[in-house]
Amino acid sequence: MSTWVKATASGTGNCVEARWRKASASGTSNCVEVAAAGAVQVRDSKDPDGPVLTFTHTEWEAFLGRLHGGEFA
């Protein structure tokens, strides 16, 4: 089941919410989940209430480019 999260920067105002998504290739195994709204957030699916890493969209795109380029293989 996906959960929706409201941006912490929104305070008590109305804001866009982001849905946590797990990679479809992960099947039923534990994996990282990603949510994107004003920023890209990443968390461990085994610990959804645990720490969250936050990246700008530019940082996330740079990471994905390096990942798809084989840099982390």
SVG drawing of the C-alpha trace seen along z (x, -y; Angstrom):
<svg xmlns="http://www.w3.org/2000/svg" viewBox="-5 -28 37 39">
<polyline fill="none" stroke="black" stroke-width="0.4" points="0.0,0.0 1.3,-3.4 1.2,-6.3 1.0,-10.0 3.3,-12.5 2.9,-16.2 5.9,-18.4 7.3,-19.5 7.9,-23.0 4.2,-23.4 3.5,-23.9 -0.2,-24.0 -1.0,-25.3 -2.3,-23.4 0.4,-21.7 1.0,-19.0 1.5,-15.6 3.8,-12.9 3.2,-9.2 6.0,-6.8 6.9,-4.4 9.0,-1.2 10.7,0.0 8.5,2.5 11.5,4.7 11.9,5.2 8.8,7.5 8.0,8.3 11.6,7.8 12.6,4.8 13.9,1.9 14.3,-1.8 11.2,-3.9 11.1,-7.3 8.6,-10.2 8.9,-13.4 7.1,-16.7 9.1,-19.8 12.1,-17.6 13.0,-13.9 12.9,-11.9 14.3,-8.4 13.7,-6.0 14.2,-2.3 11.0,-0.4 11.7,1.8 11.7,-1.3 9.1,-3.7 9.1,-5.9 12.9,-6.0 15.3,-8.5 14.7,-10.1 17.3,-11.4 16.2,-14.6 17.6,-15.7 16.8,-18.5 15.5,-17.4 18.8,-18.4 20.8,-16.2 18.4,-13.3 18.7,-13.6 22.5,-13.7 22.5,-10.6 20.2,-8.7 22.4,-9.7 25.5,-8.3 23.6,-5.2 22.4,-4.5 25.9,-5.3 27.2,-2.4 29.3,-4.4 28.1,-2.4 28.3,1.1"/>
</svg>
